[in-house]
Amino acid sequence: MALQARALYDFQSENVGEISVREDEVLTVYSEHDIEGWLEGVNSRGERGLFPASYVQILRAAVGGAAAGEPPTSRYANVPAAPPPQPQVQAAGPGASSTFCPPPHLQAAAGGGGGGGPGLVQLAGLQHQASGSGDDDDWDDDWDDNSTVADEPLSGSGGGGGGGGLGFSPELDGPGRYKVSTGAGGGRAGGSVPPSSSKSTATVSRNLNRFSTFVKSGGEAFILGEAAGFVKDGDRICVVSGPHGPEWQEDPYPFNCSIDEPTKQTKFKGIKSYISYRLLPSHTQSPVNRRYKHFDWLYGRLVEKFPVISVPHIPEKQATGRFEEDFISKRKKGLILWMNHMTSHPVLARCDVFQHFLTCNDEKAWKQGKRKAEKDDMVGGNFFLTLSTPPTPLDLQEVESQVDGFKSFTKRMDESVFQLSHTANEFARKQVVGFKKEYQKVGTSFRLLSQAFEMDQQSFSVGLNRAIAFTGDAYDAIGELFAEQPKQDIDPIVDLLALYQGHLTNFPDIIHVQKGALTKVKESKRHVEEGKMELQQADGVRERCDTISFATLAEIHHFHTIRVSDFKTQMQHFLQQQIHFYQKVTQKLEEALQKYDGV
């Protein structure tokens, strides 16, 4: 019997397979056993999908089944309910030793290839949909197309003969566009494998947890040889061998982009208001105006496209106080930091959707580019198809050691960044409130002493009285200096720490993708030893793992490079401002001291 649950909070869906729920809404739940913290069911609007288990409370009164007393079946094979048996979809060609029953939207995508291999799944179900509820951005009020890639049906093509390494088909789809598939041959340079002589990559088991980052990112599909798409020559992304290991190839045409002049705009005859920011890219010198929602949309596209690149977080949304001067100033500073990290990244800076965001001025062209970006096939696992990596294989033990070391580093850095951010914020609060108040109390006390001395009415004490009063005023001024100083030195450090906290929350998922790839390599090696997989196909898994590892190590190298540059610059600025601040304090004290010379 199906169960009912009551929603305790609002939940806005952001991915395919999820449904939105409203507080106090009653939902039908297929099983009270959650999958990694998610339940599956139907909301009051008849939408079927997943929602967080912690957002609902199970109602113990059971309700009738969907039809003739039968409970509705779950769409997900790993839901511990009791659905009727579903036909098993073979994960790959003949000789496979394991099968996988995917959700219907993946069953539809997996075509029956002529060689018995898997369909070449176009990874489109992983799209990020930015939700604008409760913010200042009226998400689709001025765009005529609400569609995202997630709205597009999954497409697939028949698989080849078993799935080896990254293969390059001679088939062209227009000038300079090459069809690339991970299942087209046995090595990096291609070369088909006769179906009769190959054992399928299905012997490398699938992760039944559909919510695993490795699965959702498309990393598993790439490793298993299911990723395919058309790659333009200009879209190739190169990883090169540098003095410290793999790194992204430098952008031959670096640029930067300034953000200034936030202005309040209105639309619909003043009914709607928003803040517009002026962007000026150095490589075009042509300004464009963008709203926060445009940044939010771009961020969503980048996160879905690059599974092993740390896309910097944009400043958080805010429902109230959006037009207050302090908030606008703080958001602008956050967007400037975000933009600096974007333009300094060799891959993100050259990305088509980012360039469209920076350069498009025409409304019609903007909408066309928006649709194109939302229908981009080279996202998630397909992103790895665009990579060009060094020919020398990586030492997997060395890679694992480096990634484990970086994982420990990021954990320790995250703790220290949190501690420093808390300490700096507390110190700034004391300066703005406590130090200012204490110095002004001292100043008031000096003035009271001066007023008391004036009662002696002696002419020779006038100079002393004035000097003491001036000292009181000096301490008042020093209190004001303390209150204003955090804006100059502490706030910039806190803003930088916030940006890096975003980066540090990205890396667990990036590391998880790379770790998942390493696990598949170890599994394929074991299957070769047991005679369940051909060595050539295991080599294909290994080569695809190398592709993911090259990209991961390149991203780690970029993170360290930009981190050293950022913190060096910021610490220099902090200390310079501290020195300048204490020089101003010293100047105030010296001025007060000089007043006593003529007494």
PLY file of the C-alpha trace (Angstrom):
ply
format ascii 1.0
element vertex 599
property float x
property float y
property float z
element edge 598
property int vertex1
property int vertex2
end_header
0.00 0.00 0.00
1.24 3.48 -0.83
1.87 5.91 2.00
1.10 9.56 2.42
3.40 12.26 3.69
2.94 15.89 4.64
5.49 18.47 3.51
7.11 20.32 6.41
8.83 22.92 4.22
8.78 24.28 0.68
11.17 22.57 -1.75
11.96 23.93 -5.23
13.15 21.29 -7.70
16.39 22.09 -9.53
17.14 18.89 -11.48
15.41 16.41 -13.72
13.67 13.71 -11.68
12.85 16.04 -8.79
9.47 17.60 -8.00
8.60 20.76 -6.12
6.52 20.56 -2.94
4.80 23.18 -0.84
4.55 23.37 2.92
1.58 21.33 4.29
1.08 19.68 0.90
0.07 15.99 1.10
2.08 13.68 -1.15
1.81 10.03 -2.08
5.04 8.20 -1.23
6.02 4.89 -2.85
8.31 3.76 -0.04
9.33 5.27 3.26
12.86 3.90 2.71
14.88 6.83 1.43
17.60 6.71 -1.24
20.55 8.73 -0.03
18.15 11.09 1.74
15.52 11.24 -1.07
12.01 9.80 -1.34
10.01 9.14 -4.49
6.35 10.01 -4.84
3.63 12.16 -6.40
2.67 15.68 -5.30
-0.82 17.14 -5.26
-0.41 18.35 -8.87
0.20 14.82 -10.13
3.94 15.38 -10.72
6.02 12.29 -10.06
9.62 12.38 -8.87
12.01 12.80 -5.96
12.07 15.15 -2.97
14.19 15.36 0.23
13.11 12.90 2.91
13.89 15.44 5.63
11.33 17.85 4.15
8.33 15.60 4.79
6.69 13.65 7.61
5.27 10.20 6.84
1.57 9.82 7.69
1.02 6.32 8.94
-2.46 5.92 7.45
-1.99 4.00 4.18
-3.91 4.78 1.04
-5.01 2.53 -1.79
-2.81 1.46 -4.68
-2.73 3.11 -8.04
-4.91 0.54 -9.75
-6.88 -2.45 -8.48
-5.18 -2.25 -5.11
-1.67 -2.45 -6.59
0.94 0.02 -5.38
2.52 2.19 -8.07
5.96 0.99 -9.08
9.07 3.00 -8.57
10.96 4.36 -11.55
14.29 3.69 -9.85
15.74 0.21 -9.66
17.38 0.74 -6.30
14.27 1.85 -4.40
13.76 -0.81 -1.71
10.06 -1.10 -2.45
8.43 -4.11 -4.11
7.71 -3.05 -7.69
6.68 -5.61 -10.29
9.62 -7.02 -12.26
10.83 -4.71 -15.01
12.56 -5.96 -18.15
16.31 -5.87 -17.72
18.17 -3.64 -20.15
21.54 -5.12 -21.01
24.23 -2.58 -20.21
26.36 -3.52 -23.20
27.03 -6.08 -25.89
27.33 -9.88 -25.91
29.36 -11.43 -23.16
28.22 -9.02 -20.49
28.15 -10.57 -17.07
25.90 -8.02 -15.40
22.84 -6.03 -16.33
21.30 -2.80 -15.19
17.69 -1.68 -15.05
17.80 2.06 -15.64
15.04 4.59 -15.13
12.68 5.00 -18.13
14.28 8.27 -19.24
17.59 6.40 -19.62
15.92 3.33 -21.15
14.54 5.55 -23.87
17.97 6.99 -24.47
19.80 3.68 -24.74
19.40 2.58 -28.33
20.01 -1.01 -29.43
23.22 -0.74 -31.42
24.01 -2.99 -34.31
26.86 -4.57 -32.43
24.78 -5.27 -29.37
26.48 -2.42 -27.52
24.81 0.26 -25.44
23.13 3.28 -26.87
25.36 6.31 -26.86
23.62 8.21 -24.14
23.54 11.97 -24.59
23.99 13.21 -21.07
21.19 15.74 -20.95
19.41 14.77 -17.79
21.87 16.45 -15.51
20.99 20.03 -16.29
20.86 22.73 -13.69
17.67 24.77 -13.68
18.06 28.04 -11.85
15.03 28.77 -9.70
14.07 32.35 -9.15
11.39 32.02 -6.54
11.68 34.48 -3.74
14.51 36.49 -5.27
14.69 39.76 -7.08
15.10 38.43 -10.55
11.73 37.39 -12.04
13.48 34.55 -13.81
11.64 34.34 -17.12
9.74 37.59 -17.25
11.66 38.99 -20.22
12.74 35.88 -22.10
10.36 34.14 -24.48
11.90 30.71 -24.02
11.76 28.94 -20.67
13.26 25.72 -21.94
16.49 24.28 -20.63
18.38 21.26 -21.76
16.55 19.33 -19.10
13.33 19.86 -21.04
14.80 18.20 -24.12
14.25 14.45 -24.59
17.31 12.29 -24.17
18.68 11.18 -27.49
20.82 8.17 -28.24
22.41 6.27 -31.04
23.27 2.63 -31.35
26.48 1.52 -29.75
29.49 0.19 -31.53
31.36 -2.98 -30.90
31.96 -2.97 -27.22
33.56 0.28 -26.05
37.27 0.69 -25.86
39.20 3.90 -25.44
38.23 7.34 -26.69
37.53 6.86 -30.39
37.35 9.40 -33.22
34.95 8.58 -36.01
35.67 9.97 -39.48
32.02 10.96 -39.73
31.59 14.71 -40.03
28.58 16.75 -39.01
29.34 20.01 -40.73
32.66 21.81 -41.19
35.17 21.01 -38.50
32.77 18.96 -36.36
33.83 15.40 -35.56
31.71 12.74 -33.95
33.52 11.50 -30.86
32.52 8.41 -28.91
34.03 6.53 -26.00
32.66 3.30 -27.40
34.00 3.45 -30.95
37.31 1.66 -30.66
39.98 0.13 -28.56
42.46 2.94 -28.13
42.91 6.66 -28.02
43.49 6.82 -31.73
40.44 4.72 -32.49
40.38 1.32 -34.21
37.28 -0.83 -34.15
37.00 -4.06 -32.20
35.08 -6.96 -33.79
31.98 -7.66 -31.70
32.67 -11.36 -31.72
36.02 -10.92 -29.99
35.07 -8.36 -27.34
33.61 -8.66 -23.90
31.44 -5.76 -22.88
32.33 -3.03 -20.43
29.15 -4.11 -18.64
31.43 -6.38 -16.64
32.46 -3.16 -14.91
29.42 -2.87 -12.68
27.23 0.19 -12.58
26.66 2.24 -9.49
23.02 1.64 -8.59
22.92 4.88 -6.64
21.59 7.24 -9.28
22.29 10.17 -6.96
26.00 9.48 -6.70
28.05 12.46 -7.85
30.03 10.09 -10.07
26.82 9.07 -11.82
25.10 12.45 -11.95
28.19 14.19 -13.25
28.37 11.80 -16.21
31.71 10.41 -15.09
30.39 6.85 -14.94
28.85 7.03 -18.42
32.15 8.30 -19.81
34.17 5.55 -18.12
31.72 2.87 -19.31
32.06 4.07 -22.90
28.60 5.58 -23.33
29.45 9.22 -23.92
29.20 10.51 -27.49
28.84 13.83 -29.22
30.08 16.14 -31.95
33.15 18.19 -31.04
34.20 21.21 -33.06
37.89 21.71 -33.70
37.80 25.01 -31.83
36.24 23.38 -28.77
39.23 21.18 -27.99
40.53 21.75 -24.46
44.17 20.89 -23.91
45.86 19.55 -20.81
49.65 19.86 -21.07
52.57 18.58 -18.99
54.03 21.43 -16.94
56.98 21.57 -14.55
54.67 20.61 -11.65
52.52 18.06 -13.49
49.39 18.30 -15.67
47.97 21.79 -16.15
45.49 23.55 -18.39
47.01 25.05 -21.50
47.35 28.80 -21.02
44.94 31.11 -22.78
46.93 32.77 -25.59
44.65 35.81 -25.43
44.12 36.62 -21.73
41.70 39.37 -20.78
39.91 40.83 -17.80
36.50 42.36 -17.20
35.53 45.24 -14.93
32.17 45.53 -13.17
30.90 48.94 -12.13
28.03 51.42 -12.22
25.29 49.39 -10.54
22.09 51.26 -11.37
18.47 50.72 -10.45
16.28 50.02 -13.48
12.53 49.59 -13.82
10.21 47.81 -16.23
6.50 47.38 -16.75
6.00 51.10 -16.10
7.77 50.95 -12.78
6.08 47.83 -11.41
9.31 45.83 -11.47
12.70 47.09 -10.32
16.14 45.53 -10.54
19.84 46.41 -10.35
21.87 46.39 -13.55
25.68 46.09 -13.57
27.91 47.42 -16.33
30.52 44.95 -17.57
33.47 46.03 -19.70
35.61 43.18 -21.12
39.13 44.30 -22.02
39.28 42.20 -25.20
36.20 43.84 -26.77
36.04 47.25 -25.04
32.29 47.03 -25.61
30.19 47.39 -22.42
27.22 45.14 -21.67
24.63 45.40 -18.89
23.72 42.33 -16.85
21.38 41.64 -13.98
22.02 39.27 -11.10
19.71 36.70 -12.67
21.96 36.64 -15.74
24.93 35.77 -13.51
22.81 33.10 -11.83
21.82 31.59 -15.18
25.44 31.54 -16.36
26.59 29.91 -13.14
24.04 27.13 -13.63
25.22 26.46 -17.17
28.87 26.30 -16.13
28.26 23.97 -13.18
26.45 21.45 -15.38
29.03 21.65 -18.16
32.28 21.16 -16.24
32.21 18.22 -13.78
35.86 18.54 -12.67
36.31 22.31 -12.77
35.65 24.39 -9.67
33.26 27.09 -10.88
33.44 29.97 -8.37
30.19 30.61 -6.51
28.34 33.83 -7.21
27.18 35.96 -4.25
24.10 34.54 -2.57
20.58 35.69 -3.35
18.77 37.99 -0.97
15.03 38.51 -0.81
14.99 41.76 1.19
17.08 44.90 1.18
18.11 44.37 -2.45
18.19 48.09 -3.19
20.06 49.21 -0.08
23.36 50.87 -0.84
25.43 48.62 1.46
23.97 45.45 -0.06
24.53 46.65 -3.63
28.13 47.58 -2.80
28.79 44.19 -1.15
27.24 42.27 -4.06
29.29 44.27 -6.55
32.52 43.40 -4.70
31.51 39.74 -4.70
30.78 39.79 -8.43
34.15 41.45 -9.12
35.96 38.67 -7.24
33.89 36.07 -9.11
34.68 37.69 -12.46
38.41 37.81 -11.69
38.42 34.07 -11.02
36.44 33.39 -14.18
38.72 35.39 -16.48
41.85 33.88 -14.91
40.75 30.30 -15.61
42.12 29.02 -18.95
39.02 26.88 -19.64
36.18 28.91 -18.15
37.41 32.16 -19.73
37.25 30.67 -23.24
33.93 28.87 -22.78
31.36 29.84 -25.44
28.56 30.54 -22.97
30.82 32.80 -20.88
31.93 34.72 -23.96
28.29 35.07 -25.01
27.52 36.46 -21.55
30.33 39.02 -21.83
29.89 40.16 -25.41
26.27 39.88 -26.56
24.46 43.19 -26.80
21.60 42.29 -29.13
18.41 41.00 -27.47
17.56 38.55 -30.24
21.10 37.19 -30.38
21.10 36.89 -26.59
18.02 34.66 -26.66
19.45 32.53 -29.45
22.72 32.10 -27.56
20.81 31.28 -24.39
18.88 28.50 -26.14
22.05 27.17 -27.73
23.82 27.02 -24.38
20.87 25.26 -22.76
20.91 22.62 -25.51
24.65 22.08 -25.42
25.44 18.35 -25.70
29.01 18.64 -24.46
28.13 18.82 -20.78
28.75 16.47 -17.87
30.49 13.31 -19.04
30.56 14.53 -22.63
32.87 17.32 -21.50
35.64 14.74 -21.25
35.27 14.06 -24.99
36.57 17.57 -25.68
39.82 17.01 -23.78
43.17 16.54 -25.43
45.67 15.07 -22.97
49.39 14.15 -23.02
50.09 10.72 -24.60
52.08 9.41 -21.63
49.89 7.32 -19.27
49.66 8.41 -15.67
50.89 6.39 -12.71
47.60 5.55 -10.99
49.21 5.13 -7.57
50.86 8.51 -7.90
47.58 10.08 -9.02
45.73 8.53 -6.08
48.40 9.79 -3.68
48.23 13.33 -5.10
44.43 13.42 -4.96
44.39 12.06 -1.40
46.94 14.68 -0.41
44.85 17.42 -1.98
41.75 16.09 -0.23
43.51 16.39 3.14
44.78 19.83 2.18
41.31 21.15 1.26
39.83 19.77 4.47
42.47 21.53 6.56
42.21 24.71 4.49
38.43 24.72 4.85
38.75 24.53 8.64
41.33 27.32 8.77
39.40 29.53 6.34
36.29 29.14 8.49
38.26 29.97 11.64
39.94 33.02 10.09
36.66 34.26 8.64
34.98 34.00 12.05
37.90 35.69 13.80
38.13 38.50 11.23
34.40 39.18 11.36
34.49 39.30 15.14
37.51 41.62 15.10
35.79 43.93 12.58
32.65 43.98 14.75
34.70 44.98 17.77
36.38 47.76 15.82
33.12 49.16 14.44
31.28 49.03 17.75
33.55 48.29 20.70
36.81 50.06 19.85
35.02 53.15 18.56
32.95 53.35 21.72
35.94 52.85 24.04
38.09 55.48 22.32
35.22 57.96 22.36
34.70 57.28 26.07
38.35 58.21 26.62
37.87 61.35 24.51
34.81 62.37 26.52
36.70 61.89 29.77
39.53 64.16 28.57
37.03 66.86 27.61
35.34 66.63 31.01
38.75 67.14 32.65
39.36 70.18 30.45
35.99 71.65 31.42
36.80 71.14 35.10
40.15 72.90 34.69
38.44 75.88 33.08
36.75 76.64 36.35
40.05 77.86 37.84
39.81 81.01 35.67
43.62 81.34 35.60
44.98 82.86 32.40
48.14 80.76 32.42
46.07 77.49 32.37
44.11 78.31 29.18
46.68 76.64 26.93
46.61 73.45 28.98
42.81 73.33 28.99
42.71 73.68 25.21
45.40 71.01 24.73
43.50 68.53 26.88
40.27 69.26 25.00
42.12 68.74 21.70
43.39 65.39 23.00
39.79 64.37 23.71
38.82 65.31 20.16
41.80 63.31 18.84
40.57 60.19 20.63
37.10 60.72 19.17
38.65 60.87 15.71
40.70 57.74 16.37
37.48 55.95 17.35
35.98 56.92 13.98
39.12 55.64 12.22
38.70 52.26 13.93
35.06 52.09 12.86
35.87 52.80 9.21
39.03 50.70 8.95
37.48 47.21 8.40
36.16 48.35 5.03
39.75 48.93 3.97
41.53 45.83 5.24
39.37 43.17 6.94
36.33 43.15 4.66
38.38 42.38 1.51
39.96 39.41 3.30
36.55 38.15 4.44
35.21 38.47 0.88
38.15 36.48 -0.47
37.68 33.81 2.20
33.99 33.53 1.24
34.95 32.97 -2.41
37.41 30.25 -1.42
34.87 28.62 0.85
32.80 28.17 -2.32
35.75 26.58 -4.12
36.40 24.26 -1.18
32.79 23.04 -1.22
33.21 22.17 -4.92
36.22 19.91 -4.55
34.64 16.96 -2.69
32.42 16.33 -5.74
35.36 16.78 -8.14
37.45 14.34 -6.12
34.50 11.92 -5.98
34.36 11.82 -9.79
38.07 11.05 -10.04
37.87 8.44 -7.26
34.95 6.80 -9.04
37.03 6.53 -12.20
39.92 4.94 -10.28
37.52 2.41 -8.77
36.33 1.38 -12.25
39.94 0.84 -13.35
40.64 -1.40 -10.37
37.44 -3.30 -11.04
38.27 -3.80 -14.73
41.76 -5.02 -13.80
40.22 -7.59 -11.49
37.82 -8.73 -14.21
40.72 -9.22 -16.62
42.46 -11.41 -14.06
39.23 -13.41 -13.66
38.78 -13.74 -17.42
35.59 -11.71 -17.51
36.94 -8.86 -19.63
39.34 -8.50 -22.53
42.56 -6.65 -21.81
41.88 -4.22 -24.66
38.62 -3.09 -23.10
40.22 -2.72 -19.68
42.85 -0.55 -21.37
40.00 1.60 -22.71
38.65 2.08 -19.18
42.16 2.92 -18.02
42.66 5.51 -20.78
39.36 7.19 -20.02
40.30 7.25 -16.34
43.55 8.95 -17.35
41.52 11.61 -19.18
39.53 12.36 -16.01
42.71 12.27 -13.91
44.57 14.65 -16.22
41.69 17.14 -15.98
41.44 16.77 -12.19
45.17 17.29 -11.67
45.13 20.27 -14.03
42.32 21.82 -12.00
44.17 21.17 -8.74
47.25 22.87 -10.19
45.19 25.90 -11.27
43.61 26.14 -7.83
47.00 26.22 -6.11
48.34 28.75 -8.62
45.47 31.19 -8.24
45.37 30.62 -4.45
49.01 31.65 -4.02
48.47 34.72 -6.19
45.23 35.74 -4.45
46.46 35.37 -0.88
49.80 37.02 -1.61
48.03 40.06 -3.09
45.39 40.19 -0.35
47.84 39.85 2.54
50.04 42.58 1.07
46.99 44.83 0.77
45.91 44.01 4.35
49.28 44.84 5.87
49.68 47.99 3.79
46.27 49.18 4.97
47.10 48.29 8.56
50.32 50.32 8.36
48.48 53.25 6.77
45.81 53.04 9.48
48.27 53.15 12.37
50.13 55.98 10.65
46.88 57.98 10.72
46.39 57.10 14.39
49.97 58.16 15.12
49.43 61.42 13.25
46.40 62.23 15.40
48.41 61.58 18.58
51.36 63.67 17.35
49.02 66.59 16.59
47.66 66.37 20.12
51.18 66.22 21.55
52.21 69.41 19.76
49.42 71.34 21.49
51.29 71.04 24.78
54.47 72.71 23.49
53.20 76.24 24.11
51.62 75.59 27.50
0 1
1 2
2 3
3 4
4 5
5 6
6 7
7 8
8 9
9 10
10 11
11 12
12 13
13 14
14 15
15 16
16 17
17 18
18 19
19 20
20 21
21 22
22 23
23 24
24 25
25 26
26 27
27 28
28 29
29 30
30 31
31 32
32 33
33 34
34 35
35 36
36 37
37 38
38 39
39 40
40 41
41 42
42 43
43 44
44 45
45 46
46 47
47 48
48 49
49 50
50 51
51 52
52 53
53 54
54 55
55 56
56 57
57 58
58 59
59 60
60 61
61 62
62 63
63 64
64 65
65 66
66 67
67 68
68 69
69 70
70 71
71 72
72 73
73 74
74 75
75 76
76 77
77 78
78 79
79 80
80 81
81 82
82 83
83 84
84 85
85 86
86 87
87 88
88 89
89 90
90 91
91 92
92 93
93 94
94 95
95 96
96 97
97 98
98 99
99 100
100 101
101 102
102 103
103 104
104 105
105 106
106 107
107 108
108 109
109 110
110 111
111 112
112 113
113 114
114 115
115 116
116 117
117 118
118 119
119 120
120 121
121 122
122 123
123 124
124 125
125 126
126 127
127 128
128 129
129 130
130 131
131 132
132 133
133 134
134 135
135 136
136 137
137 138
138 139
139 140
140 141
141 142
142 143
143 144
144 145
145 146
146 147
147 148
148 149
149 150
150 151
151 152
152 153
153 154
154 155
155 156
156 157
157 158
158 159
159 160
160 161
161 162
162 163
163 164
164 165
165 166
166 167
167 168
168 169
169 170
170 171
171 172
172 173
173 174
174 175
175 176
176 177
177 178
178 179
179 180
180 181
181 182
182 183
183 184
184 185
185 186
186 187
187 188
188 189
189 190
190 191
191 192
192 193
193 194
194 195
195 196
196 197
197 198
198 199
199 200
200 201
201 202
202 203
203 204
204 205
205 206
206 207
207 208
208 209
209 210
210 211
211 212
212 213
213 214
214 215
215 216
216 217
217 218
218 219
219 220
220 221
221 222
222 223
223 224
224 225
225 226
226 227
227 228
228 229
229 230
230 231
231 232
232 233
233 234
234 235
235 236
236 237
237 238
238 239
239 240
240 241
241 242
242 243
243 244
244 245
245 246
246 247
247 248
248 249
249 250
250 251
251 252
252 253
253 254
254 255
255 256
256 257
257 258
258 259
259 260
260 261
261 262
262 263
263 264
264 265
265 266
266 267
267 268
268 269
269 270
270 271
271 272
272 273
273 274
274 275
275 276
276 277
277 278
278 279
279 280
280 281
281 282
282 283
283 284
284 285
285 286
286 287
287 288
288 289
289 290
290 291
291 292
292 293
293 294
294 295
295 296
296 297
297 298
298 299
299 300
300 301
301 302
302 303
303 304
304 305
305 306
306 307
307 308
308 309
309 310
310 311
311 312
312 313
313 314
314 315
315 316
316 317
317 318
318 319
319 320
320 321
321 322
322 323
323 324
324 325
325 326
326 327
327 328
328 329
329 330
330 331
331 332
332 333
333 334
334 335
335 336
336 337
337 338
338 339
339 340
340 341
341 342
342 343
343 344
344 345
345 346
346 347
347 348
348 349
349 350
350 351
351 352
352 353
353 354
354 355
355 356
356 357
357 358
358 359
359 360
360 361
361 362
362 363
363 364
364 365
365 366
366 367
367 368
368 369
369 370
370 371
371 372
372 373
373 374
374 375
375 376
376 377
377 378
378 379
379 380
380 381
381 382
382 383
383 384
384 385
385 386
386 387
387 388
388 389
389 390
390 391
391 392
392 393
393 394
394 395
395 396
396 397
397 398
398 399
399 400
400 401
401 402
402 403
403 404
404 405
405 406
406 407
407 408
408 409
409 410
410 411
411 412
412 413
413 414
414 415
415 416
416 417
417 418
418 419
419 420
420 421
421 422
422 423
423 424
424 425
425 426
426 427
427 428
428 429
429 430
430 431
431 432
432 433
433 434
434 435
435 436
436 437
437 438
438 439
439 440
440 441
441 442
442 443
443 444
444 445
445 446
446 447
447 448
448 449
449 450
450 451
451 452
452 453
453 454
454 455
455 456
456 457
457 458
458 459
459 460
460 461
461 462
462 463
463 464
464 465
465 466
466 467
467 468
468 469
469 470
470 471
471 472
472 473
473 474
474 475
475 476
476 477
477 478
478 479
479 480
480 481
481 482
482 483
483 484
484 485
485 486
486 487
487 488
488 489
489 490
490 491
491 492
492 493
493 494
494 495
495 496
496 497
497 498
498 499
499 500
500 501
501 502
502 503
503 504
504 505
505 506
506 507
507 508
508 509
509 510
510 511
511 512
512 513
513 514
514 515
515 516
516 517
517 518
518 519
519 520
520 521
521 522
522 523
523 524
524 525
525 526
526 527
527 528
528 529
529 530
530 531
531 532
532 533
533 534
534 535
535 536
536 537
537 538
538 539
539 540
540 541
541 542
542 543
543 544
544 545
545 546
546 547
547 548
548 549
549 550
550 551
551 552
552 553
553 554
554 555
555 556
556 557
557 558
558 559
559 560
560 561
561 562
562 563
563 564
564 565
565 566
566 567
567 568
568 569
569 570
570 571
571 572
572 573
573 574
574 575
575 576
576 577
577 578
578 579
579 580
580 581
581 582
582 583
583 584
584 585
585 586
586 587
587 588
588 589
589 590
590 591
591 592
592 593
593 594
594 595
595 596
596 597
597 598
